Amino acid sequence: MTTQQLVTRKSLRWELRGYDSRNMAFLWVGQFVNTAGLMMLVPIMPFYLNQIGTSGTAETQTWAGVAIAAPALALAVATPLWGKLGDRIGRKWMVVRALLGLAVAMVIMATAVAPLALVAGRLLQGSLGGVVEAAAAFAGSTGSNKKRGSSLGKSFSATAAGALAGPIAGGLLVGTGGLKLLMFIIAALATALAIICALGLREPEGQRNTSNLAQGGRFLQHGLLRQVPGAITLALAAATVYFGVYGLIPVYALHVDRIVDGGDSASLWVGVLHSVMWSGTLAGSFWWGRRNDSTKRPLHAFSLAIGGCAVSIALLALPLSPFLMLPIRLVQGFCFAALAQSLFHHFSQHAPDSQKSSSIGAANSFLLIGQSAGPLLAGPLVNALPIPAVILIMAGACSLSFALVVRTVRAE
């Protein structure tokens, strides 16, 4: 190879690295805005629903469960269609589409005067989603084997940062009437960011948008599932732990409301406690990513994190003051940070290079099952059982997930 060829190859490598850094920056900001918009209502959903027309615990909890689960349900249905389109036109335009969809959804939710309209906005938010999935697939498929954990950690830090900022803003504004204005601001930011991504986001040649459930389906059809150790068990464990974590959300708001005796302080505390959890997730995203790179055992991290989630959720069933809940939520968030990225890391490192993004799509589909089922079933459970008992059921789901994954961890 000539000196000129070496220089050309080196220059191309640095050019691609620059494109990757710019892409990740755009995707990080997109994830942050998307997640902030998605999560700002989640911890205070029962309080917001009371403002727009629900009455009574049963009705409010039922609508809260539906509203929280709606984006995940819509995402599971819509992404196969977006995946086919993304294969043809590229991941870049899927990101632009998702940001514009977020803008429209936020306007619908801001103008909602009935629970059904709010759920419609949440459904639209999920059906047009895809920023988080695109960024995770980009990080998992383009990062080097040595740094894949760190890349995934950085990607999920954007989700954690958005989920941290959103609930704080929602908790502060839900009782002041400023929440709707914030939704319009997020819609404007998402529109501006969509234009920036359309102009500046570059998809490397030869890469296709495989960060979706459609690719997860192909992952199964092509028999690649057999190449990932413990894939079936991990699929069940992923769905079960997310069932417990996300099923806690609508129940937890009511739990805190009763502890602090209602009022505006309840919504503020719910927002603070939810944000504390995501503060732990933000810190844990980087730590778990580096750990997975150094140990090369993402399933070990996955199992430790599941166990931590089970214990911390179980402790929340106790009649603790909000101040005592703070460290528990921090630990829960730190453990939660390892779940998705460790699962994605394991699936991607065992898949062939040409199918790494497909493997992430498959793993994500399993998480979405639990993410949607948990909130949907939490409402009926609250109507039938005491709140502490429902919280223990969610902790039990995480414990079951831990039991499922232990054997696979030993094999790893």
Secondary structure, 3 states (H helix, E strand, C coil): CCHHHHHHHHHHHHHHHHHHHHHHHHHHHHHHHHHHHHHCCCCCHHHHHHHCCCCCHHHHHHHHHHHHHHHHHHHHHHHHHHHHHHHHHCHHHHHHHHHHHHHHHHHHHHCCCCHHHHHHHHHHHHHCCCHHHHHHHHHHHHCCCCCHHHHHHHHHHHHHHHHHHHHHHHHHHCCCCCHHHHHHHHHHHHHHHHHHHHHHCCCCCCCCCCCCHHHHHHHHHCCHHHHCCCHHHHHHHHHHHHHHHHHHHHHHHHHHHHHCCCCHHHHHHHHHHHHHHHHHHHHHHHHHHHHHHHHCCHHHHHHHHHHHHHHHHHHCCCCCCHHHHHHHHHHHHHHHHHHHHHHHHHHHHHCCHHHHHHHHHHHHHHHHHHHHHHHHHHHHHHHHCCHHHHHHHHHHHHHHHHHHHHHHHHHC
